[in-house]
Amino acid sequence: MIRYFCEDTDFVFRKKLETKRWLKFVAESEVRKIGDVNVIFCSDNYILDVNMKYLQHDYFTDIITFDYCEGDVLSGDLFISIDSVRDNADFYGTEFSDELNRVIVHGLLHLIGYDDHSDSEQRTMRSKEDYYLSQWKNVTI
């Protein structure tokens, strides 16, 4: 089950059902099942606190993924900074909704097992993000 929460932000997420359908498609395409996935929309300050408290990282980020997966069942918490997503959309010249979808699928791809530490891993991650973003309209209609 995919659930959505807001912490320290007044953001209202309006694409819950469509996003659930899309993320289920992503999981099934990667031969996985959706377990308990929590998407927590928050502010920059909130995600910074999470980053410092749990990862000992003193910097802002757009997403932090906590992985609780077991076998092929995807479970975890995706903390997403709405502030950073807005900034990234402006910086890259993309629509906010497209950037938000990229960050959400990025978190799910981490749960699936993709990483982004090396240049090669980053290219693979970006390729997967691009592919699944291109499937959004096919899956959510």
Contacts in CASP RR format, 6 or more apart in sequence:
PFRMAT RR
TARGET T0000
AUTHOR 0000-0000-0000
METHOD contacts of the structure
MODEL  1
MIRYFCEDTDFVFRKKLETKRWLKFVAESEVRKIGDVNVIFCSDNYILDV
NMKYLQHDYFTDIITFDYCEGDVLSGDLFISIDSVRDNADFYGTEFSDEL
NRVIVHGLLHLIGYDDHSDSEQRTMRSKEDYYLSQWKNVTI
1 34 0 8 1.000
1 35 0 8 1.000
1 36 0 8 1.000
1 37 0 8 1.000
2 19 0 8 1.000
2 20 0 8 1.000
2 23 0 8 1.000
2 24 0 8 1.000
2 34 0 8 1.000
2 37 0 8 1.000
2 38 0 8 1.000
2 39 0 8 1.000
3 36 0 8 1.000
3 37 0 8 1.000
3 38 0 8 1.000
3 39 0 8 1.000
4 13 0 8 1.000
4 16 0 8 1.000
4 38 0 8 1.000
4 39 0 8 1.000
4 40 0 8 1.000
4 41 0 8 1.000
5 38 0 8 1.000
5 39 0 8 1.000
5 40 0 8 1.000
5 41 0 8 1.000
6 12 0 8 1.000
6 13 0 8 1.000
6 40 0 8 1.000
6 41 0 8 1.000
6 42 0 8 1.000
7 40 0 8 1.000
7 41 0 8 1.000
7 42 0 8 1.000
7 43 0 8 1.000
7 46 0 8 1.000
8 42 0 8 1.000
8 43 0 8 1.000
8 45 0 8 1.000
8 46 0 8 1.000
9 41 0 8 1.000
9 42 0 8 1.000
9 43 0 8 1.000
9 46 0 8 1.000
9 82 0 8 1.000
9 83 0 8 1.000
11 41 0 8 1.000
11 82 0 8 1.000
13 19 0 8 1.000
13 39 0 8 1.000
13 41 0 8 1.000
15 97 0 8 1.000
15 140 0 8 1.000
18 140 0 8 1.000
19 39 0 8 1.000
19 101 0 8 1.000
19 104 0 8 1.000
19 140 0 8 1.000
21 139 0 8 1.000
21 140 0 8 1.000
22 101 0 8 1.000
22 105 0 8 1.000
22 132 0 8 1.000
22 135 0 8 1.000
22 136 0 8 1.000
22 139 0 8 1.000
22 140 0 8 1.000
23 34 0 8 1.000
23 37 0 8 1.000
23 104 0 8 1.000
23 105 0 8 1.000
23 108 0 8 1.000
24 34 0 8 1.000
25 132 0 8 1.000
25 135 0 8 1.000
25 139 0 8 1.000
26 105 0 8 1.000
26 108 0 8 1.000
26 109 0 8 1.000
26 112 0 8 1.000
26 132 0 8 1.000
26 135 0 8 1.000
27 33 0 8 1.000
27 34 0 8 1.000
27 74 0 8 1.000
27 108 0 8 1.000
27 112 0 8 1.000
29 132 0 8 1.000
30 112 0 8 1.000
31 72 0 8 1.000
32 72 0 8 1.000
32 73 0 8 1.000
32 74 0 8 1.000
32 112 0 8 1.000
33 72 0 8 1.000
33 73 0 8 1.000
33 74 0 8 1.000
34 73 0 8 1.000
34 74 0 8 1.000
35 73 0 8 1.000
35 74 0 8 1.000
35 75 0 8 1.000
36 68 0 8 1.000
36 75 0 8 1.000
36 76 0 8 1.000
37 74 0 8 1.000
37 75 0 8 1.000
37 76 0 8 1.000
37 77 0 8 1.000
37 78 0 8 1.000
37 108 0 8 1.000
37 111 0 8 1.000
38 76 0 8 1.000
38 77 0 8 1.000
38 78 0 8 1.000
39 78 0 8 1.000
39 80 0 8 1.000
39 104 0 8 1.000
40 77 0 8 1.000
40 78 0 8 1.000
40 79 0 8 1.000
40 80 0 8 1.000
41 80 0 8 1.000
41 82 0 8 1.000
42 50 0 8 1.000
42 79 0 8 1.000
42 80 0 8 1.000
42 81 0 8 1.000
42 82 0 8 1.000
43 81 0 8 1.000
43 82 0 8 1.000
43 83 0 8 1.000
44 60 0 8 1.000
44 81 0 8 1.000
44 83 0 8 1.000
44 84 0 8 1.000
46 79 0 8 1.000
46 81 0 8 1.000
47 60 0 8 1.000
47 61 0 8 1.000
47 62 0 8 1.000
47 63 0 8 1.000
47 64 0 8 1.000
47 79 0 8 1.000
47 80 0 8 1.000
47 81 0 8 1.000
47 84 0 8 1.000
48 58 0 8 1.000
48 59 0 8 1.000
48 60 0 8 1.000
50 64 0 8 1.000
50 79 0 8 1.000
51 57 0 8 1.000
51 58 0 8 1.000
51 59 0 8 1.000
51 60 0 8 1.000
51 61 0 8 1.000
51 64 0 8 1.000
52 58 0 8 1.000
54 64 0 8 1.000
54 66 0 8 1.000
55 64 0 8 1.000
60 81 0 8 1.000
60 84 0 8 1.000
61 81 0 8 1.000
61 84 0 8 1.000
62 80 0 8 1.000
62 81 0 8 1.000
62 84 0 8 1.000
62 85 0 8 1.000
62 88 0 8 1.000
62 103 0 8 1.000
63 78 0 8 1.000
63 79 0 8 1.000
63 80 0 8 1.000
63 81 0 8 1.000
63 103 0 8 1.000
63 106 0 8 1.000
63 107 0 8 1.000
64 78 0 8 1.000
64 79 0 8 1.000
65 76 0 8 1.000
65 77 0 8 1.000
65 78 0 8 1.000
65 79 0 8 1.000
65 107 0 8 1.000
65 110 0 8 1.000
65 111 0 8 1.000
66 76 0 8 1.000
66 77 0 8 1.000
66 79 0 8 1.000
67 75 0 8 1.000
67 76 0 8 1.000
67 110 0 8 1.000
67 111 0 8 1.000
68 75 0 8 1.000
68 76 0 8 1.000
68 77 0 8 1.000
69 75 0 8 1.000
69 76 0 8 1.000
69 111 0 8 1.000
74 108 0 8 1.000
74 111 0 8 1.000
74 112 0 8 1.000
75 111 0 8 1.000
76 111 0 8 1.000
78 104 0 8 1.000
78 107 0 8 1.000
78 108 0 8 1.000
80 100 0 8 1.000
80 103 0 8 1.000
80 104 0 8 1.000
82 100 0 8 1.000
85 96 0 8 1.000
85 99 0 8 1.000
85 100 0 8 1.000
85 103 0 8 1.000
86 96 0 8 1.000
86 99 0 8 1.000
88 94 0 8 1.000
88 99 0 8 1.000
88 103 0 8 1.000
89 95 0 8 1.000
89 96 0 8 1.000
89 98 0 8 1.000
89 99 0 8 1.000
89 100 0 8 1.000
92 99 0 8 1.000
98 133 0 8 1.000
101 133 0 8 1.000
101 136 0 8 1.000
102 129 0 8 1.000
102 133 0 8 1.000
105 128 0 8 1.000
105 129 0 8 1.000
105 132 0 8 1.000
105 133 0 8 1.000
106 116 0 8 1.000
106 125 0 8 1.000
106 129 0 8 1.000
109 125 0 8 1.000
109 128 0 8 1.000
109 129 0 8 1.000
109 132 0 8 1.000
110 116 0 8 1.000
114 121 0 8 1.000
114 124 0 8 1.000
114 125 0 8 1.000
114 128 0 8 1.000
115 121 0 8 1.000
115 125 0 8 1.000
116 122 0 8 1.000
116 125 0 8 1.000
END
